[in-house]
């Protein structure tokens, strides 16, 4: 179990580093594009549609990639005062069950995202002229990333549960 957890954690460390780079680049591009749009609109009294679309699409990807990192770090908004009142081993079980419940939603999110991508494969965005399936691909990609992160959370909680059992025995 320890070797599996260590290997998976190393994989997730690399994935998180890649996601952070993608997030940094996408945020910089969003700022540049929105700045360009503001200058174009208010200085030159002109505007284009592609810049607003691009910023919106980048934001969708950034939100879901950031959500995957937040799942891994346990940074999502949560009401945990009841969980914190439990003994440590029971807390591990509760966190695991809550994470599994979240995974059930993410599986639904994944299936819906794939369906949405399939349904929009022939639709083209008006401003950027890219297939809308690429835009909606952020949903299944984000769901898979969050599921991968939650698997690590579950493995760590199970490992912690086992370690606490050894100390108590």
MDAnalysis code that builds the backbone (N, CA, C; Angstrom):
import MDAnalysis as mda
import numpy as np

u = mda.Universe.empty(507, n_residues=169, atom_resindex=np.repeat(np.arange(169), 3), trajectory=True)
u.add_TopologyAttr("name", ["N", "CA", "C"] * 169)
u.add_TopologyAttr("resid", np.arange(1, 170))
u.add_TopologyAttr("resname", ["UNK", "UNK", "UNK", "UNK", "UNK", "UNK", "UNK", "UNK", "UNK", "UNK", "UNK", "UNK", "UNK", "UNK", "UNK", "UNK", "UNK", "UNK", "UNK", "UNK", "UNK", "UNK", "UNK", "UNK", "UNK", "UNK", "UNK", "UNK", "UNK", "UNK", "UNK", "UNK", "UNK", "UNK", "UNK", "UNK", "UNK", "UNK", "UNK", "UNK", "UNK", "UNK", "UNK", "UNK", "UNK", "UNK", "UNK", "UNK", "UNK", "UNK", "UNK", "UNK", "UNK", "UNK", "UNK", "UNK", "UNK", "UNK", "UNK", "UNK", "UNK", "UNK", "UNK", "UNK", "UNK", "UNK", "UNK", "UNK", "UNK", "UNK", "UNK", "UNK", "UNK", "UNK", "UNK", "UNK", "UNK", "UNK", "UNK", "UNK", "UNK", "UNK", "UNK", "UNK", "UNK", "UNK", "UNK", "UNK", "UNK", "UNK", "UNK", "UNK", "UNK", "UNK", "UNK", "UNK", "UNK", "UNK", "UNK", "UNK", "UNK", "UNK", "UNK", "UNK", "UNK", "UNK", "UNK", "UNK", "UNK", "UNK", "UNK", "UNK", "UNK", "UNK", "UNK", "UNK", "UNK", "UNK", "UNK", "UNK", "UNK", "UNK", "UNK", "UNK", "UNK", "UNK", "UNK", "UNK", "UNK", "UNK", "UNK", "UNK", "UNK", "UNK", "UNK", "UNK", "UNK", "UNK", "UNK", "UNK", "UNK", "UNK", "UNK", "UNK", "UNK", "UNK", "UNK", "UNK", "UNK", "UNK", "UNK", "UNK", "UNK", "UNK", "UNK", "UNK", "UNK", "UNK", "UNK", "UNK", "UNK", "UNK", "UNK", "UNK", "UNK", "UNK", "UNK", "UNK", "UNK"])
u.atoms.positions = np.array([
    [0.835, -1.202, 0.000],
    [0.000, 0.000, 0.000],
    [0.871, 1.254, 0.000],
    [1.928, 1.261, 0.830],
    [2.815, 2.421, 0.931],
    [3.476, 2.726, -0.411],
    [3.961, 1.668, -1.100],
    [4.627, 1.872, -2.392],
    [3.665, 2.429, -3.428],
    [2.445, 1.895, -3.424],
    [1.425, 2.391, -4.351],
    [1.143, 3.860, -4.082],
    [0.975, 4.203, -2.821],
    [0.687, 5.590, -2.444],
    [1.847, 6.511, -2.815],
    [3.071, 6.085, -2.535],
    [4.237, 6.911, -2.866],
    [4.365, 7.137, -4.367],
    [4.171, 6.086, -5.150],
    [4.238, 6.215, -6.606],
    [3.132, 7.113, -7.146],
    [1.942, 6.932, -6.618],
    [0.811, 7.743, -7.077],
    [1.007, 9.208, -6.678],
    [1.541, 9.436, -5.489],
    [1.797, 10.810, -5.038],
    [2.839, 11.478, -5.928],
    [3.871, 10.750, -6.315],
    [4.880, 11.314, -7.229],
    [4.244, 11.661, -8.575],
    [3.395, 10.787, -9.081],
    [2.678, 11.058, -10.328],
    [1.832, 12.321, -10.189],
    [1.116, 12.428, -9.074],
    [0.257, 13.596, -8.856],
    [1.077, 14.871, -8.650],
    [2.260, 14.755, -8.069],
    [3.140, 15.921, -7.935],
    [3.517, 16.476, -9.309],
    [3.876, 15.574, -10.221],
    [4.235, 15.988, -11.583],
    [3.014, 16.594, -12.277],
    [1.875, 15.936, -12.148],
    [0.651, 16.438, -12.777],
    [0.283, 17.816, -12.236],
    [0.403, 17.986, -10.922],
    [0.088, 19.294, -10.330],
    [1.033, 20.374, -10.840],
    [2.302, 20.032, -10.979],
    [3.272, 21.012, -11.487],
    [2.905, 21.428, -12.919],
    [2.524, 20.468, -13.748],
    [2.097, 20.771, -15.121],
    [0.843, 21.643, -15.104],
    [-0.114, 21.291, -14.261],
    [-1.348, 22.077, -14.178],
    [-1.063, 23.508, -13.725],
    [-0.156, 23.672, -12.777],
    [0.186, 25.017, -12.309],
    [0.830, 25.844, -13.421],
    [1.662, 25.222, -14.248],
    [2.250, 25.929, -15.388],
    [1.169, 26.326, -16.389],
    [0.280, 25.398, -16.682],
    [-0.815, 25.700, -17.617],
    [-1.675, 26.824, -17.065],
    [-1.960, 26.770, -15.776],
    [-2.758, 27.826, -15.148],
    [-2.056, 29.177, -15.224],
    [-0.780, 29.204, -14.947],
    [-0.022, 30.454, -15.005],
    [-0.021, 31.052, -16.401],
    [0.213, 30.201, -17.399],
    [0.229, 30.678, -18.781],
    [-1.152, 31.149, -19.203],
    [-2.183, 30.379, -18.865],
    [-3.538, 30.774, -19.268],
    [-3.975, 32.064, -18.585],
    [-3.578, 32.263, -17.321],
    [-3.929, 33.514, -16.641],
    [-3.206, 34.693, -17.295],
    [-1.946, 34.518, -17.662],
    [-1.201, 35.588, -18.333],
    [-1.827, 35.918, -19.687],
    [-2.205, 34.894, -20.422],
    [-2.857, 35.123, -21.721],
    [-4.198, 35.830, -21.512],
    [-4.960, 35.415, -20.509],
    [-6.245, 36.083, -20.230],
    [-6.044, 37.560, -19.921],
    [-5.080, 37.877, -19.090],
    [-4.825, 39.276, -18.742],
    [-4.430, 40.067, -19.986],
    [-3.537, 39.505, -20.803],
    [-3.100, 40.195, -22.022],
    [-4.262, 40.411, -22.992],
    [-5.073, 39.396, -23.169],
    [-6.195, 39.486, -24.113],
    [-7.237, 40.484, -23.623],
    [-7.533, 40.459, -22.339],
    [-8.528, 41.396, -21.806],
    [-7.981, 42.822, -21.843],
    [-6.700, 42.999, -21.545],
    [-6.080, 44.327, -21.651],
    [-6.160, 44.834, -23.084],
    [-5.845, 43.967, -24.036],
    [-5.948, 44.312, -25.460],
    [-7.371, 44.731, -25.806],
    [-8.347, 43.986, -25.311],
    [-9.747, 44.286, -25.602],
    [-10.161, 45.640, -25.005],
    [-9.714, 45.915, -23.785],
    [-10.047, 47.193, -23.145],
    [-9.442, 48.357, -23.926],
    [-8.168, 48.246, -24.298],
    [-7.520, 49.307, -25.086],
    [-8.230, 49.477, -26.418],
    [-8.534, 48.374, -27.061],
    [-9.208, 48.438, -28.362],
    [-10.573, 49.108, -28.239],
    [-11.306, 48.775, -27.204],
    [-12.658, 49.299, -27.045],
    [-12.673, 50.764, -26.610],
    [-11.891, 51.112, -25.609],
    [-12.002, 52.449, -25.029],
    [-11.059, 53.487, -25.636],
    [-9.980, 53.044, -26.248],
    [-9.073, 53.996, -26.890],
    [-9.396, 54.144, -28.370],
    [-9.612, 53.022, -29.030],
    [-9.850, 53.049, -30.474],
    [-11.326, 52.926, -30.846],
    [-12.203, 52.800, -29.849],
    [-13.652, 52.687, -30.066],
    [-13.982, 51.586, -31.074],
    [-13.349, 50.492, -30.881],
    [-13.542, 49.332, -31.733],
    [-13.479, 48.106, -30.831],
    [-13.995, 47.003, -31.271],
    [-13.865, 45.775, -30.484],
    [-13.907, 44.567, -31.399],
    [-13.496, 43.466, -30.859],
    [-13.589, 42.212, -31.607],
    [-14.212, 41.162, -30.711],
    [-14.697, 40.118, -31.317],
    [-15.405, 39.098, -30.537],
    [-14.465, 37.999, -30.044],
    [-13.391, 37.750, -30.744],
    [-12.548, 36.615, -30.396],
    [-11.875, 36.773, -29.038],
    [-11.533, 38.001, -28.664],
    [-10.805, 38.181, -27.403],
    [-11.679, 37.851, -26.194],
    [-12.922, 38.257, -26.224],
    [-13.820, 37.933, -25.108],
    [-14.073, 36.435, -25.030],
    [-14.269, 35.818, -26.191],
    [-14.480, 34.365, -26.212],
    [-13.260, 33.622, -25.684],
    [-12.084, 34.008, -26.162],
    [-10.864, 33.329, -25.736],
    [-10.668, 33.441, -24.227],
    [-10.888, 34.633, -23.683],
    [-10.742, 34.825, -22.241],
    [-11.745, 33.959, -21.469],
    [-12.959, 33.879, -21.961],
    [-13.993, 33.064, -21.302],
    [-13.625, 31.587, -21.335],
    [-13.154, 31.111, -22.479],
    [-12.810, 29.699, -22.605],
    [-11.603, 29.347, -21.739],
    [-10.618, 30.238, -21.704],
    [-9.459, 30.009, -20.845],
    [-9.866, 29.979, -19.376],
    [-10.815, 30.832, -19.011],
    [-11.287, 30.864, -17.623],
    [-11.958, 29.543, -17.251],
    [-12.717, 28.974, -18.163],
    [-13.368, 27.681, -17.887],
    [-12.326, 26.607, -17.594],
    [-11.300, 26.534, -18.432],
    [-10.240, 25.558, -18.200],
    [-9.503, 25.852, -16.894],
    [-9.208, 27.132, -16.647],
    [-8.474, 27.504, -15.436],
    [-9.253, 27.120, -14.179],
    [-10.550, 27.334, -14.184],
    [-11.368, 26.999, -13.017],
    [-11.327, 25.495, -12.740],
    [-11.482, 24.700, -13.770],
    [-11.518, 23.248, -13.549],
    [-10.145, 22.674, -13.234],
    [-9.093, 23.215, -13.826],
    [-7.748, 22.758, -13.480],
    [-7.422, 23.161, -12.043],
    [-7.797, 24.373, -11.676],
    [-7.593, 24.827, -10.307],
    [-8.401, 24.013, -9.312],
    [-9.596, 23.603, -9.710],
    [-10.430, 22.774, -8.836],
    [-9.766, 21.427, -8.566],
    [-9.080, 20.877, -9.562],
    [-8.378, 19.605, -9.362],
    [-7.265, 19.762, -8.328],
    [-6.547, 20.869, -8.401],
    [-5.495, 21.121, -7.412],
    [-6.123, 21.311, -6.034],
    [-7.251, 21.998, -5.978],
    [-7.934, 22.229, -4.699],
    [-8.428, 20.919, -4.084],
    [-8.904, 19.995, -4.905],
    [-9.329, 18.685, -4.389],
    [-8.138, 17.991, -3.742],
    [-7.026, 18.034, -4.424],
    [-5.822, 17.372, -3.907],
    [-5.361, 17.976, -2.588],
    [-5.448, 19.283, -2.471],
    [-4.961, 19.987, -1.277],
    [-6.018, 20.090, -0.179],
    [-7.241, 19.655, -0.461],
    [-8.319, 19.772, 0.519],
    [-8.740, 21.218, 0.731],
    [-8.655, 22.016, -0.311],
    [-8.907, 23.453, -0.207],
    [-10.321, 23.873, -0.569],
    [-11.172, 22.928, -0.926],
    [-12.543, 23.287, -1.265],
    [-13.308, 23.707, -0.022],
    [-14.289, 24.543, -0.227],
    [-15.146, 24.975, 0.866],
    [-15.859, 23.748, 1.434],
    [-15.781, 23.597, 2.743],
    [-16.422, 22.445, 3.372],
    [-16.815, 22.790, 4.802],
    [-17.892, 22.165, 5.223],
    [-18.334, 22.312, 6.607],
    [-17.824, 21.066, 7.320],
    [-16.727, 21.234, 8.042],
    [-16.070, 20.058, 8.618],
    [-16.077, 20.017, 10.138],
    [-16.906, 20.844, 10.768],
    [-16.891, 20.836, 12.230],
    [-17.381, 19.512, 12.792],
    [-18.326, 18.834, 12.121],
    [-18.776, 17.526, 12.601],
    [-17.694, 16.462, 12.412],
    [-17.038, 16.519, 11.268],
    [-15.975, 15.551, 10.992],
    [-14.835, 15.724, 11.990],
    [-14.526, 16.968, 12.330],
    [-13.431, 17.228, 13.272],
    [-13.765, 16.781, 14.689],
    [-15.032, 16.577, 14.991],
    [-15.432, 16.104, 16.319],
    [-15.264, 14.586, 16.458],
    [-15.100, 13.898, 15.333],
    [-14.969, 12.435, 15.355],
    [-13.573, 12.018, 15.801],
    [-13.455, 10.796, 16.339],
    [-12.114, 10.246, 16.610],
    [-11.356, 10.112, 15.283],
    [-10.039, 10.047, 15.346],
    [-9.227, 10.095, 14.124],
    [-9.554, 8.998, 13.113],
    [-9.715, 7.774, 13.586],
    [-10.012, 6.682, 12.638],
    [-11.385, 6.863, 12.006],
    [-12.362, 7.303, 12.797],
    [-13.697, 7.556, 12.245],
    [-13.648, 8.725, 11.267],
    [-12.784, 9.693, 11.561],
    [-12.614, 10.829, 10.653],
    [-12.083, 10.354, 9.300],
    [-11.158, 9.430, 9.310],
    [-10.621, 8.876, 8.056],
    [-11.729, 8.221, 7.235],
    [-12.587, 7.478, 7.915],
    [-13.705, 6.824, 7.224],
    [-14.669, 7.872, 6.669],
    [-14.971, 8.890, 7.465],
    [-15.906, 9.930, 7.020],
    [-15.356, 10.695, 5.820],
    [-14.088, 11.044, 5.862],
    [-13.473, 11.769, 4.738],
    [-13.477, 10.896, 3.488],
    [-13.181, 9.618, 3.658],
    [-13.197, 8.695, 2.522],
    [-14.594, 8.590, 1.922],
    [-15.615, 8.455, 2.770],
    [-16.992, 8.349, 2.275],
    [-17.437, 9.642, 1.581],
    [-17.082, 10.776, 2.150],
    [-17.436, 12.058, 1.517],
    [-16.732, 12.218, 0.172],
    [-15.488, 11.793, 0.109],
    [-14.739, 11.872, -1.142],
    [-15.345, 10.942, -2.192],
    [-15.777, 9.765, -1.766],
    [-16.440, 8.841, -2.687],
    [-17.765, 9.417, -3.194],
    [-18.497, 10.104, -2.319],
    [-19.739, 10.762, -2.741],
    [-19.436, 11.843, -3.775],
    [-18.368, 12.588, -3.547],
    [-17.945, 13.588, -4.525],
    [-17.546, 12.949, -5.844],
    [-16.905, 11.791, -5.758],
    [-16.522, 11.071, -6.977],
    [-17.743, 10.615, -7.774],
    [-18.807, 10.241, -7.074],
    [-20.038, 9.846, -7.773],
    [-20.551, 11.018, -8.613],
    [-20.529, 12.221, -8.039],
    [-20.915, 13.409, -8.806],
    [-19.958, 13.629, -9.965],
    [-18.657, 13.449, -9.728],
    [-17.675, 13.677, -10.790],
    [-17.837, 12.684, -11.943],
    [-18.243, 11.470, -11.642],
    [-18.507, 10.497, -12.711],
    [-19.687, 10.977, -13.558],
    [-20.735, 11.471, -12.911],
    [-21.861, 12.060, -13.637],
    [-21.382, 13.237, -14.482],
    [-20.560, 14.093, -13.900],
    [-19.998, 15.267, -14.577],
    [-19.182, 14.831, -15.791],
    [-18.411, 13.762, -15.636],
    [-17.596, 13.220, -16.730],
    [-18.471, 12.715, -17.865],
    [-19.477, 11.920, -17.524],
    [-20.375, 11.362, -18.546],
    [-21.124, 12.483, -19.269],
    [-21.623, 13.451, -18.508],
    [-22.325, 14.589, -19.115],
    [-21.381, 15.401, -19.997],
    [-20.160, 15.603, -19.556],
    [-19.187, 16.356, -20.340],
    [-18.850, 15.674, -21.651],
    [-18.688, 14.361, -21.605],
    [-18.417, 13.608, -22.834],
    [-19.603, 13.717, -23.782],
    [-20.808, 13.588, -23.241],
    [-22.019, 13.708, -24.053],
    [-22.113, 15.095, -24.696],
    [-21.787, 16.120, -23.925],
    [-21.824, 17.482, -24.440],
    [-20.788, 17.681, -25.548],
    [-19.612, 17.116, -25.364],
    [-18.570, 17.209, -26.397],
    [-19.013, 16.524, -27.684],
    [-19.596, 15.339, -27.553],
    [-20.072, 14.621, -28.733],
    [-21.177, 15.395, -29.456],
    [-22.035, 16.042, -28.674],
    [-23.154, 16.775, -29.266],
    [-22.759, 18.078, -29.928],
    [-21.587, 18.601, -29.597],
    [-21.178, 19.892, -30.149],
    [-19.973, 19.784, -31.067],
    [-19.670, 18.585, -31.519],
    [-18.476, 18.378, -32.341],
    [-18.560, 19.143, -33.669],
    [-19.755, 19.392, -34.164],
    [-19.902, 20.105, -35.430],
    [-20.222, 21.585, -35.258],
    [-20.315, 22.055, -34.029],
    [-20.588, 23.466, -33.777],
    [-19.271, 24.232, -33.712],
    [-19.268, 25.402, -34.317],
    [-18.075, 26.249, -34.346],
    [-18.384, 27.547, -33.600],
    [-17.451, 27.997, -32.763],
    [-17.671, 29.260, -32.055],
    [-17.602, 30.416, -33.055],
    [-18.370, 31.443, -32.796],
    [-18.466, 32.542, -33.763],
    [-17.227, 33.420, -33.789],
    [-16.567, 33.603, -32.654],
    [-15.430, 34.514, -32.617],
    [-14.101, 33.864, -32.901],
    [-13.817, 32.766, -32.218],
    [-12.509, 32.123, -32.360],
    [-12.478, 31.079, -33.470],
    [-13.638, 30.697, -33.932],
    [-13.770, 29.717, -35.032],
    [-13.183, 28.347, -34.673],
    [-13.267, 27.980, -33.394],
    [-12.819, 26.649, -32.990],
    [-14.050, 25.798, -32.681],
    [-13.940, 24.484, -32.840],
    [-15.077, 23.623, -32.510],
    [-15.462, 23.757, -31.035],
    [-16.738, 23.856, -30.774],
    [-17.220, 23.997, -29.394],
    [-16.910, 22.753, -28.558],
    [-16.689, 21.626, -29.217],
    [-16.314, 20.417, -28.483],
    [-15.001, 20.641, -27.733],
    [-14.089, 21.438, -28.303],
    [-12.835, 21.754, -27.614],
    [-13.101, 22.596, -26.373],
    [-14.055, 23.475, -26.482],
    [-14.403, 24.326, -25.340],
    [-15.018, 23.470, -24.239],
    [-15.984, 22.636, -24.599],
    [-16.665, 21.811, -23.612],
    [-15.816, 20.649, -23.121],
    [-14.690, 20.399, -23.765],
    [-13.792, 19.331, -23.308],
    [-13.227, 19.624, -21.926],
    [-13.318, 20.880, -21.497],
    [-12.831, 21.202, -20.144],
    [-13.628, 20.440, -19.089],
    [-14.878, 20.105, -19.365],
    [-15.700, 19.389, -18.384],
    [-15.189, 17.971, -18.131],
    [-15.054, 17.119, -19.158],
    [-14.540, 15.777, -18.862],
    [-13.071, 15.786, -18.425],
    [-12.277, 16.704, -18.976],
    [-10.873, 16.778, -18.559],
    [-10.797, 17.164, -17.081],
    [-11.554, 18.178, -16.704],
    [-11.576, 18.607, -15.306],
    [-12.086, 17.513, -14.386],
    [-13.115, 16.789, -14.822],
    [-13.657, 15.696, -14.006],
    [-12.611, 14.608, -13.793],
    [-11.901, 14.227, -14.850],
    [-10.866, 13.192, -14.723],
    [-9.762, 13.661, -13.782],
    [-9.349, 14.920, -13.921],
    [-8.299, 15.443, -13.044],
    [-8.748, 15.446, -11.586],
    [-10.007, 15.830, -11.345],
    [-10.501, 15.836, -9.963],
    [-10.654, 14.426, -9.414],
    [-11.047, 13.477, -10.259],
    [-11.142, 12.077, -9.819],
    [-9.751, 11.549, -9.462],
    [-8.760, 11.863, -10.299],
    [-7.398, 11.435, -9.995],
    [-6.925, 12.015, -8.659],
    [-7.230, 13.285, -8.422],
    [-6.837, 13.915, -7.161],
    [-7.568, 13.283, -5.980],
    [-8.838, 12.965, -6.159],
    [-9.593, 12.380, -5.049],
    [-9.147, 10.947, -4.764],
    [-8.651, 10.253, -5.757],
    [-8.094, 8.911, -5.515],
    [-6.907, 9.014, -4.563],
    [-6.079, 10.039, -4.772],
    [-4.948, 10.234, -3.858],
    [-5.438, 10.548, -2.444],
    [-6.471, 11.373, -2.337],
    [-7.035, 11.699, -1.017],
    [-7.518, 10.422, -0.333],
    [-8.225, 9.588, -1.062],
    [-8.747, 8.337, -0.504],
    [-7.603, 7.421, -0.073],
    [-6.596, 7.268, -0.936],
    [-5.457, 6.406, -0.588],
    [-4.739, 6.911, 0.666],
    [-4.574, 8.214, 0.784],
    [-3.913, 8.781, 1.973],
    [-4.753, 8.566, 3.221],
    [-6.064, 8.707, 3.101],
    [-6.933, 8.487, 4.263],
    [-6.922, 7.020, 4.685],
    [-6.925, 6.102, 3.722],
    [-6.866, 4.679, 4.062],
    [-5.529, 4.321, 4.701],
    [-4.448, 4.909, 4.200],
    [-3.132, 4.681, 4.788],
    [-3.090, 5.215, 6.222],
    [-3.645, 6.396, 6.413],
    [-3.699, 6.994, 7.749],
    [-4.542, 6.125, 8.688],
    [-5.655, 5.598, 8.177],
    [-6.519, 4.712, 8.959],
    [-5.747, 3.463, 9.416],
    [-4.983, 2.879, 8.484],
    [-4.184, 1.689, 8.816],
    [-3.101, 2.014, 9.829],
    [-2.439, 3.160, 9.648],
    [-1.373, 3.558, 10.583],
    [-1.945, 3.779, 11.996],
    [-3.106, 4.412, 12.067],
    [-3.745, 4.640, 13.374],
    [-4.152, 3.315, 14.026],
    [-4.544, 2.334, 13.196],
    [-4.910, 1.017, 13.716],
    [-3.700, 0.294, 14.295],
    [-2.549, 0.471, 13.657],
    [-1.321, -0.179, 14.159],
    [-0.897, 0.432, 15.487],
    [-1.073, 1.743, 15.616],
    [-0.690, 2.421, 16.863],
    [-1.617, 2.006, 18.011],
    [-2.894, 1.802, 17.682],
    [-3.877, 1.443, 18.707],
    [-3.821, -0.029, 19.105],
    [-3.233, -0.869, 18.250],
    [-3.206, -2.312, 18.521],
    [-2.065, -2.731, 19.404],
])
